[in-house]
Amino acid sequence: MKNKKWILTAGVFGMVLTGSAGVYAGTQLETIKAYLNHGLGIEVNGQKFTPTGDKGKNLASITYQGSTYLPVRSIADALNTEITYDSKTNKVSMGSTSSSSGSSSTSNSGSTSTASTDKNNQAEIVKAKYLPADLPLPTDAKIISLIESSVDGGKNKIIFTYTTKETLLAVGASYKSYYQNKDLTQYSKDVQGEGFSIIARKEGKFAVSITGSISTTDKDVNEITVVWEDE
């Protein structure tokens, strides 16, 4: 696997929690095939960082279906972010809104993944930093995962997922309309009521894919994933 340097900021989500053995007692566990990514370099607030677990043992990131997951407790400690795990409810809480009744886990005998929602304006901040200013974005867009990377000589790549209550047909149609009049090298679209996929590329400039589907955790919202890479 080609080594990449992933830059971590306080807004990074979708990590892996080093938790207690109690997490295995639930019924929602699913066996997967993933890879330990020992070649991943990590920076926290501009400084090189190596995640560690119990007794200072180095922890590797995990790569699964194109996404990279990091040890959330180690990362949270580096960012001075409170994190707790409640074994009774099998719930992870991060940030200042964490429940005081949650029990902080210190064992490395198990792990589970978690994501943290951000403020509504986080989506606009992400767009302003990486994407065209006129790219359609629902007004209620809320970031639930964000991965930033720098590859191939400093070119930016970003993968982020947001939720919205707007229909998949409406969101997909907005992206379809946005890209169909652009001078693109590649363009494909499949927009339906139950989901959509938009792929667009302008040679030497950018490549982007945008997909939408109903959230698997909250049927009242839809999840939109944007993958943008500079060329």
Phi, psi and omega in degrees: 000132181293130181292140176226153180253114183259127181265124185255130176240177181295348180264010182280134180232190177066057184249185178245131181269133168273107189236187183274168182296343182298338182294340181279355183281346183286174181252004185261011181282146180223131179286131180228165173251115182229176184231137171282123184259088183283347183267004184279125174267138184235137172238137174242116183053042175085359182246140178301138184219136176241113179297139179228157180240218182301133178060027175077013181289132179295140179247134178267152174287165180241132176252127183215119178051045175085355178249148180248131183246135184247156179293108191293324182294316180296319179293317180299319177298319181295329181266006182056042180252130180293138176217135180225155175232124179259107183292336181289320181259356183054050184232136176258135178236136180233149175088184186290345180272004180301141180289135181290343181277349180289148180261126181287129183266139180236352182279154178252022186277354180204169179208153174213159182263152180212158177227149181241132176281156183239179177296155181302325184282356178298322179298319179293323178296316179298316181296317181296329183279325189238329195247163177303142184297334183263007178296129181300139177209124180302146182294337180261013182303132180229118182294131175243344174208147183207123176231124178249145177212160175235118185229160173050061175077030174097004177288140185276144170223137180222138175234118178219151179237134177232159177252153177205153176267356175293151182291152178297326179295318181290316181293314179299319179296325180293320177288323177300313179295322182296317187271341187291340180257009178273154178276087188253151174280325180218138179205126175218150182211147176214099185244119178223170183294331182266358179166167179209161177216127178236128176234126181220144180213137173237109188307130180081356183241298184198164169223137183216142171230138181228123180234149179224143179203167177289138179299138179279346182251339181216104185291350181275352180230163176247149180251131179242127179247128180244126175242114183239134179220131174289145176248000000 
